[in-house]
Amino acid sequence: MTVRPRAKVSRKDIPAAVRKLERRLDELEEMRPIGGMDWFGDAGRIVASVNSTLDEVFGQGTADAFDFHVNLRWFTMVSGNESDRSQQFGKGIDRSRKAVADAIKRLNEWALDADEDASSRVIRAYEGLDLHPEIARAASELYANKHYANAIEDAVKALNAFVRLRSGVEDRDGIKLMEFVFSVKNPVLAFNDLRNDSDEDEQKGFMMMFSGAVAGLRNPRAHRLVQDDPERALEFIAFISLLAKLVDGAKRLPKA
């Protein structure tokens, strides 16, 4: 008994594979048995075209390609009149259409399974994050419910509120808040002792990160519909959480 290997089709290759098979399906849909056809020749060309595409999609010699291979016997009969042969040829076309449609169905199921596996992987990664409590409280339920853009937006809002709380600055918001609280020359919250150019560069860099989080992450989602996938949302929320942890470590200074 021949043991055939299973096909290995990557998720990114599935859409192209489906399109190839859909072209064969369209060709079969257009075919009709008509009198005077070269029954054996036309059947052979159909079998060669479909099976060649199946081998290309699933891999020659694989069990999955073999599962859907079209057989010449479906189309032809040794004896019988023209009407019988036409009827048999039509049955062969119908069986071939079903085989190709079933192959497409299998590929689509693999794509769905791959998407679910990827989504589960990202969700497990999110659950493993050591998020800042304020960020977790704002974003985690939204993330779990697949409201990824809202989770990012609310995470930045929580960061904004946390900066206000730690700095005591209540009359500013968003970018103006970040630039005021983390300014290089007269900060409310400082990430170092600001003794030299290197310290000032660090302070300025972190200030720009906070401002960028507001401008690049919160503001677009507050003013238009943004679609975020789970992996992108995870990375943004982890970044926002890191900023909140930096606030925890910052020193509050008296304003001059």
C-alpha positions as CSV (number, residue, x, y, z in Angstrom):
1,M,0.0,0.0,0.0
2,T,1.4,3.4,-1.0
3,V,1.6,5.9,1.7
4,R,1.4,9.4,0.2
5,P,2.7,12.5,2.0
6,R,0.2,15.2,3.0
7,A,0.4,18.5,1.2
8,K,2.1,21.4,2.7
9,V,0.5,24.7,1.5
10,S,1.5,27.8,3.3
11,R,-1.2,30.3,4.4
12,K,0.1,33.0,2.1
13,D,0.0,30.7,-1.0
14,I,-3.7,29.6,-0.4
15,P,-5.4,32.6,-2.2
16,A,-3.3,32.0,-5.4
17,A,-4.0,28.3,-5.2
18,V,-7.7,28.9,-4.9
19,R,-7.7,31.2,-7.9
20,K,-6.0,28.6,-10.0
21,L,-8.6,26.0,-9.2
22,E,-11.4,28.5,-9.7
23,R,-10.1,29.0,-13.3
24,R,-10.4,25.2,-13.9
25,L,-13.9,25.3,-12.3
26,D,-15.0,28.1,-14.6
27,E,-13.7,26.1,-17.6
28,L,-15.7,23.1,-16.5
29,E,-18.8,25.2,-16.0
30,E,-18.6,26.3,-19.6
31,M,-18.2,22.9,-21.1
32,R,-21.2,21.1,-22.5
33,P,-21.2,17.7,-24.3
34,I,-22.2,18.3,-28.0
35,G,-22.5,15.9,-30.8
36,G,-19.4,15.2,-32.8
37,M,-17.0,15.8,-29.9
38,D,-13.8,13.9,-29.7
39,W,-14.9,12.2,-26.5
40,F,-11.6,10.6,-25.6
41,G,-9.5,13.5,-26.7
42,D,-11.5,16.2,-25.0
43,A,-11.8,14.1,-21.8
44,G,-8.1,13.5,-21.8
45,R,-7.4,17.3,-22.1
46,I,-9.8,18.0,-19.2
47,V,-8.2,15.3,-17.0
48,A,-4.7,16.6,-17.8
49,S,-5.6,20.3,-17.1
50,V,-7.4,19.6,-13.8
51,N,-4.9,17.1,-12.5
52,S,-1.9,19.2,-13.5
53,T,-3.4,22.2,-11.5
54,L,-4.1,19.9,-8.5
55,D,-0.5,18.7,-8.5
56,E,0.7,22.2,-8.8
57,V,-1.4,23.4,-5.9
58,F,-1.0,20.5,-3.5
59,G,2.3,19.0,-4.7
60,Q,2.7,16.1,-7.1
61,G,2.3,12.7,-5.4
62,T,0.6,14.1,-2.3
63,A,-2.4,12.5,-0.7
64,D,-4.4,15.7,-1.0
65,A,-3.8,16.0,-4.8
66,F,-4.7,12.4,-5.2
67,D,-7.9,12.9,-3.2
68,F,-9.3,15.2,-5.9
69,H,-7.7,13.8,-9.1
70,V,-10.1,13.5,-12.0
71,N,-10.3,10.1,-13.7
72,L,-10.6,9.5,-17.4
73,R,-13.1,6.7,-16.8
74,W,-15.6,9.3,-15.5
75,F,-16.0,10.6,-19.0
76,T,-15.8,7.7,-21.4
77,M,-17.5,4.4,-22.2
78,V,-16.2,1.7,-24.5
79,S,-19.5,1.0,-26.2
80,G,-22.8,2.8,-26.7
81,N,-24.3,5.2,-29.1
82,E,-23.6,9.0,-29.4
83,S,-26.3,9.9,-27.0
84,D,-25.0,7.5,-24.3
85,R,-21.5,8.8,-24.8
86,S,-22.7,12.4,-24.5
87,Q,-24.5,11.6,-21.3
88,Q,-21.5,9.9,-19.8
89,F,-19.3,12.8,-20.8
90,G,-21.7,15.2,-19.0
91,K,-21.5,13.0,-15.9
92,G,-17.7,13.2,-16.0
93,I,-17.9,17.0,-16.2
94,D,-20.2,17.1,-13.1
95,R,-17.9,14.8,-11.1
96,S,-14.9,16.9,-12.1
97,R,-16.6,20.1,-11.0
98,K,-17.4,18.5,-7.7
99,A,-13.8,17.3,-7.2
100,V,-12.4,20.8,-8.0
101,A,-15.0,22.5,-5.7
102,D,-14.1,20.1,-2.9
103,A,-10.4,20.9,-3.4
104,I,-11.2,24.6,-3.1
105,K,-13.3,23.9,0.0
106,R,-10.3,22.1,1.6
107,L,-8.0,25.0,0.9
108,N,-10.4,27.5,2.3
109,E,-10.8,25.4,5.5
110,W,-7.0,25.3,5.8
111,A,-6.9,29.1,5.5
112,L,-9.6,29.5,8.2
113,D,-7.7,27.1,10.5
114,A,-4.5,29.0,9.9
115,D,-6.1,32.3,10.7
116,E,-7.6,30.8,13.9
117,D,-4.2,29.3,14.9
118,A,-2.5,32.7,14.3
119,S,-5.2,34.5,16.3
120,S,-4.9,32.1,19.2
121,R,-1.2,32.5,19.2
122,V,-1.4,36.3,19.4
123,I,-4.1,36.1,22.1
124,R,-1.9,33.8,24.2
125,A,1.0,36.2,23.7
126,Y,-1.2,39.1,24.9
127,E,-2.2,37.1,28.0
128,G,1.5,36.6,28.7
129,L,2.3,40.3,28.7
130,D,3.2,42.0,31.9
131,L,1.2,45.1,31.2
132,H,1.1,48.2,33.4
133,P,-2.0,47.9,35.6
134,E,-3.5,51.2,34.2
135,I,-3.1,50.0,30.6
136,A,-4.3,46.5,31.3
137,R,-7.4,47.9,33.0
138,A,-8.2,50.1,30.0
139,A,-7.4,47.8,27.1
140,S,-7.6,44.1,28.0
141,E,-11.3,43.6,27.9
142,L,-11.6,45.4,24.6
143,Y,-8.7,43.4,23.2
144,A,-10.3,40.1,24.4
145,N,-13.5,41.1,22.6
146,K,-11.6,41.8,19.4
147,H,-12.1,45.6,19.5
148,Y,-8.5,46.2,18.7
149,A,-8.6,49.8,17.6
150,N,-10.7,50.8,20.6
151,A,-8.2,48.9,22.9
152,I,-5.3,51.0,21.5
153,E,-7.2,54.2,21.7
154,D,-8.3,53.6,25.3
155,A,-4.8,52.5,26.3
156,V,-3.4,55.9,25.1
157,K,-6.3,57.6,27.0
158,A,-5.3,55.7,30.1
159,L,-1.6,56.8,29.6
160,N,-2.7,60.4,29.2
161,A,-4.7,60.2,32.4
162,F,-1.8,58.5,34.2
163,V,0.6,61.2,33.1
164,R,-1.8,63.9,34.4
165,L,-2.1,62.0,37.7
166,R,1.6,61.6,38.3
167,S,2.5,65.1,37.2
168,G,-0.4,66.9,38.8
169,V,-0.9,68.9,35.5
170,E,-4.6,69.2,34.8
171,D,-4.9,72.1,32.4
172,R,-3.2,70.3,29.4
173,D,-4.0,67.3,27.3
174,G,-2.5,65.1,24.6
175,I,0.6,66.4,22.9
176,K,0.6,69.7,24.8
177,L,0.5,67.7,28.1
178,M,3.4,65.5,27.0
179,E,5.6,68.3,25.8
180,F,5.0,70.3,29.0
181,V,5.4,67.5,31.5
182,F,8.5,65.9,29.8
183,S,10.1,69.1,28.5
184,V,13.9,69.1,28.5
185,K,14.5,72.5,30.0
186,N,11.9,72.6,32.7
187,P,10.2,69.1,33.1
188,V,7.6,68.1,35.7
189,L,8.7,64.5,35.3
190,A,12.3,63.7,34.5
191,F,13.7,60.3,33.5
192,N,17.2,61.1,34.7
193,D,19.2,63.9,36.4
194,L,19.5,66.0,33.3
195,R,23.2,66.7,34.0
196,N,24.6,66.6,30.5
197,D,23.7,66.4,26.8
198,S,23.2,62.7,26.9
199,D,20.6,63.0,29.7
200,E,18.8,65.8,27.8
201,D,18.8,63.7,24.6
202,E,17.2,60.8,26.5
203,Q,14.6,63.1,28.1
204,K,13.8,64.6,24.7
205,G,13.6,61.2,23.1
206,F,11.1,59.9,25.6
207,M,9.1,63.1,25.4
208,M,8.8,62.5,21.6
209,M,7.7,58.9,22.3
210,F,4.9,60.1,24.5
211,S,3.8,62.8,22.1
212,G,4.0,60.3,19.2
213,A,1.8,57.8,21.1
214,V,-0.9,60.5,21.3
215,A,-0.5,61.8,17.8
216,G,0.0,58.5,16.0
217,L,-2.1,56.1,18.0
218,R,-4.9,57.9,19.8
219,N,-5.8,60.8,17.5
220,P,-6.4,58.8,14.3
221,R,-8.6,56.2,16.1
222,A,-10.5,59.0,17.7
223,H,-11.4,60.7,14.5
224,R,-11.8,58.0,11.9
225,L,-12.4,54.3,11.6
226,V,-9.2,52.3,11.8
227,Q,-8.9,48.6,11.4
228,D,-6.2,47.0,13.6
229,D,-5.3,43.3,13.5
230,P,-4.6,41.5,16.8
231,E,-0.8,41.3,16.4
232,R,-0.5,45.0,15.5
233,A,-2.7,45.9,18.5
234,L,-0.7,43.8,20.8
235,E,2.5,45.5,19.8
236,F,1.0,49.0,20.2
237,I,-0.5,48.2,23.6
238,A,2.8,46.7,24.8
239,F,4.5,49.9,23.7
240,I,2.0,52.1,25.6
241,S,2.4,49.9,28.6
242,L,6.2,50.5,28.5
243,L,5.6,54.2,28.4
244,A,3.4,54.0,31.5
245,K,6.2,52.0,33.3
246,L,8.6,54.8,32.4
247,V,6.3,57.2,34.1
248,D,6.4,55.0,37.2
249,G,10.2,55.5,37.2
250,A,10.3,59.2,36.5
251,K,11.1,61.8,39.2
252,R,8.7,64.6,39.8
253,L,10.5,68.0,39.9
254,P,9.2,71.3,41.1
255,K,8.5,73.7,38.1
256,A,10.8,76.7,38.0
